[in-house]
C-alpha cells in the first residue's frame, strides 16, 4: 500500500499554496479549477517522483474558512496487487457466485 495524497479543505487557496511551497519548500505538482463543481484542487508535494505523496488542497468556491475538525477530507491510498492473491480471490468469487446462483 502507498499513500497517494491527503485531502485538506482550505478557505484561501493562494495563502495555503504559498505556505506549502514557500515556507515548507514543497513543489506544486498541479493545480486545476473545476468551475462546474465550484472547486479548485492544488497538489503540493515534498519531493518529485512517481511515488511521492502529495497534499490535496481543496478550495470550495465561496467558503472562506472551516471550523476546527471540518477541514480534513480523506487519505487516498493505492493497494499494490499481488497476482497470487488475485487468482485466489477470483477463484473463490467464481465458486461463491456459482453456489449462490444454484440456490
C-alpha positions in Angstrom: 0.0 0.0 0.0 1.2 3.5 -0.7 -0.2 6.9 0.2 -1.2 9.0 -2.8 -2.4 12.1 -1.1 -4.1 13.6 2.0 -7.0 16.0 1.2 -7.4 19.2 3.2 -10.1 21.8 2.6 -8.8 25.4 2.6 -10.5 28.7 2.8 -7.8 30.7 1.0 -6.0 28.6 -1.7 -3.4 31.2 -2.6 -2.3 31.6 1.0 -2.2 27.9 1.8 -0.4 27.1 -1.5 2.2 29.7 -0.7 2.7 28.3 2.8 3.3 24.8 1.4 5.6 25.9 -1.5 7.5 28.8 0.1 7.6 28.1 3.8 7.9 24.3 3.6 9.7 24.1 0.3 7.2 21.8 -1.4 6.7 21.7 -5.2 3.3 22.4 -6.7 2.7 19.3 -8.8 -0.5 20.7 -10.4 -3.5 22.9 -9.9 -6.8 22.6 -11.6 -10.0 24.6 -11.5 -13.4 22.9 -11.8 -15.9 25.7 -12.4 -18.9 23.4 -12.8 -18.2 21.8 -9.5 -17.3 25.1 -7.9 -13.9 24.0 -6.5 -10.2 24.1 -7.2 -7.6 21.5 -6.4 -3.9 22.1 -5.9 -1.3 19.3 -5.2 1.9 20.3 -3.5 4.4 17.6 -2.6 7.7 17.5 -0.8 9.8 15.7 -3.5 9.5 14.7 -7.1 9.0 11.3 -8.4 6.1 9.0 -9.2 5.9 7.6 -5.6 6.0 10.9 -3.8 2.8 11.5 -1.8 1.1 14.9 -2.1 -1.3 17.1 -0.2 -4.6 17.8 -2.0 -5.6 21.3 -1.1 -9.3 21.7 -2.0 -10.8 25.2 -2.2 -14.6 25.3 -2.5 -15.9 28.5 -4.0 -17.4 30.9 -1.5 -16.0 29.2 1.6 -13.5 31.4 3.4 -12.8 29.2 6.5 -13.6 25.9 8.2 -14.2 25.1 11.8 -11.6 23.1 13.7 -12.0 19.5 12.6 -14.0 20.1 9.4 -11.2 20.7 7.0 -9.8 17.2 6.7 -11.3 15.2 3.8 -9.6 11.9 3.2 -6.4 9.9 2.7 -6.1 8.4 -0.7 -4.1 5.2 -0.9 -3.2 2.6 -3.5 -3.0 -1.0 -2.7 -0.5 -3.0 -4.6 -2.0 -6.0 -6.4 -0.5 -9.4 -5.9 -1.1 -11.9 -8.7 -1.4 -14.9 -6.4 -3.9 -13.2 -4.2 -5.9 -12.1 -7.2 -6.0 -15.6 -8.7 -7.1 -17.0 -5.3 -9.7 -14.2 -4.9 -11.0 -14.7 -8.4 -11.3 -18.5 -8.0 -13.2 -18.1 -4.7 -15.5 -15.5 -6.3 -16.3 -17.8 -9.2 -17.1 -20.6 -6.8 -19.2 -18.5 -4.5 -21.0 -17.0 -7.4 -22.0 -20.4 -8.9 -23.1 -21.6 -5.5 -25.4 -18.6 -4.9 -26.7 -18.8 -8.4 -27.7 -22.5 -8.0 -29.7 -21.9 -4.8 
